[in-house]
Amino acid sequence: STALMTALEGRVGEPRPKYIHSNIKGLWNKPTVLNNVETWANVPLIINKGADWFNTFGTEGSKGTKIFSLVGKITNTGLVEVPMGITLKDIIYKIGGGIPGGKKFKAVQTGGPSGGCIPEELLDLEVDFDELTKAGSMMGSGGMIVMDEDTCMVDVARYFIHFLTDESCGKCLPCREGLRQMDKILTNITEGKGKEGDIELLEELSETAIEASLCALGKSAPNPFLSTLRYFRDEYEAHIREKRCPALSCKELISYHIDPDKCRACMICLKKC
């Protein structure tokens, strides 16, 4: 939030030290209350209908409803508003209509680019702030990306770490350089250049970013890697040790063979290569 305030003031959008509290010294050094649009949208409803009405929705620690952007390998995409405490399974299958094309569900990422990926065995997880955090993800911006069996979880981590590397303001070293190194290592792994020790180095870089970054972006940025390692470690090991992508997604790790008895020289297969 402090980075947004400095941007509104016409300066470079960089965060301030945590000891400077916005409610005392915020925008133009005045006391400032800054929340997201969804929070403010709930205020008139609570004023008009009362706090007791609002508290009828949700769980003990997470009251009200939440709007998610449901996208990815899902039949019904769009914005959905659900009560806190609903399960991931209900959102994906009852509201989203399940996975199209007869494919198998693999994971769902919640919270936006710095959210974590939650596997099939946790589909009965209740969606609230505490439970998502325990699972290695977050509520975040309300993103919900569904992935099927054809998704490579190592490449998912690489994609989001690469995005977050570009989004870093560059002020603090753990975020700026740490994410850049993580992006490089994950790219190498997906290209068949991974080596023993890469996982441990990624974990070390993640820990440093979480502990030493100035703002929430740097502290949460390792989530895509840490969650995919937590639930899909076998995919990392296959990429590094066997030079194999179990999801057949990373092109550099796939070998194509032409059957001369069936080949008609149509050249269509080149699109896959």
Secondary structure, 3 states (H helix, E strand, C coil): CHHHHHHHCCCCCCCCCCCCCCCCCCHHHCCCCCCCHHHHHHHHHHHHHCHHHHCCCECCCCECEEEEEEEECCCCCEEEEEECCCEHHHHHHHHCCCCHHHCCEEEEEECCCCCCEEEHHHCCCECCHHHHHHCCCCCCCCEEEEEECCCCHHHHHHHHHHHHHHHCCCCCHHHHHHHHHHHHHHHHHHCCCCCCCHHHHHHHHHHHHHHHCCCHHHHHCCHHHHHHHHHHHHHHHHHHHCCCCCCCCCHHHCCCCCCCCCCCCCCHHHHCC
